[in-house]
Structures are given as C-alpha cells and as structure tokens.
Amino acid sequence: QVHLQESGPGLVKPSETLSLTCTVSDTSISTYSWSWIRQPAGKGLEWIGRIYTSGITNYNPSLKSRVTMSVDTSKNQFSLKLSAVTAADTAVYYCASEEYDSLTGYSHAPDWGQGTLVTVSS
Amino acid sequence: AIQLTQSPSSLSASVGDSVTITCRASQGISSNLAWYQQKPGKAPKLLIYDAASLQSGVPSRFSGSGSGTDFTLSISSLQPEDFATYYCQQFNSYSWTFGQGTKVDFK
C-alpha cells in the first residue's frame, strides 16, 4: 500500500499563495500519477489537478488560472501551489495516487493522504 | 464537463438492511466510475472501480453495477462500520468529477 503525507502551513492570509507538499512512501513516485483534491467543511470533494512524473499537468478548469503543481522525483514528493487565495479556499486538502488504465481510459484513486486543513484568514 | 448526480442525498437505515445508492452521469462514461466511502475526519477510501470491480480488502457485501449514464452502489446487510458518506467519481477529458455524496446514517 502506498502511503502519502501532506505537509504545509495550516493558515494562509487572503491574497497570498497556499503551498502544500505530499510525500510518497512505500513506492517510487514514478509508479503512478498524482492528484490533489480538496473538501470544504461539510461539503463534497473537488478535484484540483494531477501531475505526472514527467511534469505534465492537468488542472480543474475552474482553478486552472491559480494552480501550479510540481514534482521532485529525487525526494519522492509532489507539490501544490494555489495563488490569490480567499476564504472560499479554506478546506481539507488531500493528495492521492492515481491508477490509470491506458487500455480503457479509466482512472481512480486507490490511496489517499490523511488530509491537511488549510484555513484562509487574516 | 460531465456532472454526476447522486440519489438520495441521505438515507437512514438499520444494521442488516440492504442499501442502494444511485449515481447518474450527465453523459455516457462507459464503465469509468469509482465509488468511495468517507467517514468523518477521515480520507475517502476506494471501494469500487471500473463500475463493478471490488478494490482489494473491501468486503464482498459492497458491489457496483451499471454503465453508460446510470450506476449503483449496493451494500447488502449493512454493518455498523458502513455508516458513512459515499461518493461516486468519474474521469473524462483528463478531469475527475465527484458526485455530491450520499450520507448513510442510523434509522
């Protein structure tokens, strides 16, 4: 089983940039692609985007203008930056592995980090 | 973007009941659908992928079916640990989307 651990500041000021890192253990980061998902308190899940170890990214169109993802294969880590945050970005942020079947085009998330709460407030 | 609509939004059930949750896609997605279980304060857990494949370690009382636009998650003989919120998820045009969730609580 793959283990993932999110880390980063729990409090970010409005208009600033949220930065989180996900550390992957028990597998090489080259094995899968990797996603970020968030969940505001009491609400549903929102996919933020994915990164491949090649560095190619796909972002949620609704967040694309503010999102940047990167990967550091030497550290088995990948990262999320979300700029110009507002209170609406307050949420639990999860990182997750992604299994993709190139024959069927199907994709799902077998492993998740425990999540980290990020609050946007001055 | 493809939308997923789950029904019902919540349901009340008792231990031993059989439960069915529906997920409808706004356009056909073949069998490209997964189901997750989430308990309060915890990360989602993958139950079903490819619409009907049981994830390793998940009890066989969970099953999934459907293709195209209509999908179901069934739980036979509900157990105390099954009271949770369930989400469907699809992948299309490089994006994931999730249903809004179905909360299963005690009757």
Interface residues (C-beta under 8 A of the other chain):
Chain A: S35 I37 G44 L45 E46 W47 R50 N58 N60 P61 Y94 E99 Y100 D101 T104 G105 Y106 S107 H108 A109 P110 W112 G113 Q114 G115
Chain B: A1 S30 S31 N32 A34 Y36 K42 A43 P44 K45 L46 Y49 D50 Q55 Y87 Q89 F91 Y94 S95 W96 T97 F98 G99 Q100 G101
